[in-house]
Amino acid sequence: MKARVHVTLKAGVLDPQGKAIAGALGHLGFSGIKEVRQGKFIELDLAEPDREKARAQVDAMCRQLLANTVIENYSIEI
């Protein structure tokens, strides 16, 4: 079973990489960009056949390792 995790910074948390990306895009001639927020995409191939158990397993992975829940949000797709 495939699981996809999207990790993003919470609103209000400074995003220096996003600012660097926005600046680079401006230097490349792309205009009209108000803000850039960057994040992570993680894809997992799980052996667990049960959808709910797989979601619970990935949620535990996120809380323990994949996301810093103090400053990041995450969403899970199974």
N, C-alpha and C positions, 0 to 999 in steps of 0.2 A: 504494500500500500504506500502511495506517495503522500508526503506531507510537505506543504510549503509554508514557510514562516516569513513574515514581513516584520522587520524591526525598524521603528522610527523613533526619533527623539520626541519627547513630550513638548507640547506647546510651552513657550517661554524659556526653554533650554537653548542656550547659545549653540549655534552650529557653524564653527569655523570652516569646516570642509564645504558646507553649503555656500558660505560667503566666497570662498576661493573659487568654487565652480562658477558662481554667478559672475565674478570678476573676469575669469577666463573666457566665459561666453561673451561678455561685453567686449573684450579685446579682440575676439574673433568676428565681431560685427553683428552679433545677435542682440537686438535691442528689445525693449519692452519687457524685460524680465524683472519682476518686482522682488521675488525672493526665491531662493533654492534651499530645499531641505533634503539632505541625503540620508540614506538608511542602508539596511542590509537585507538581502534575500537569501534564505537558506532552504535548500531542498533536501529532504530526507527520504530514503527508501526504507520502509519499515517491514519487518517480518510479521507484525501483529495483524491478523485478519479482521478483527473486530474494530469497527469504525470508532466507537465511543472509547474503547480502551486505548486505541492509537492516539486519539485526541488528548486523552488524559496523560498519556506518556509524553507526548510532545509538549503539552502545557508544563509538565514538571521539568522537562529539559530547558524550556524557556526561562522558567523562574529560577532555576539553579545555575544555568550557564549561558544560554544563548542571548539573553537580554538582561540589561541592567535595569531592573524594574523601578529604581529610584528616578532615573532620567529617561527611560525608554518605554514605549508601548510596543506591543506585538499583536499580530493577528495570525491565526492558524487556518489553513485550508487543508482538508483531508480529501 
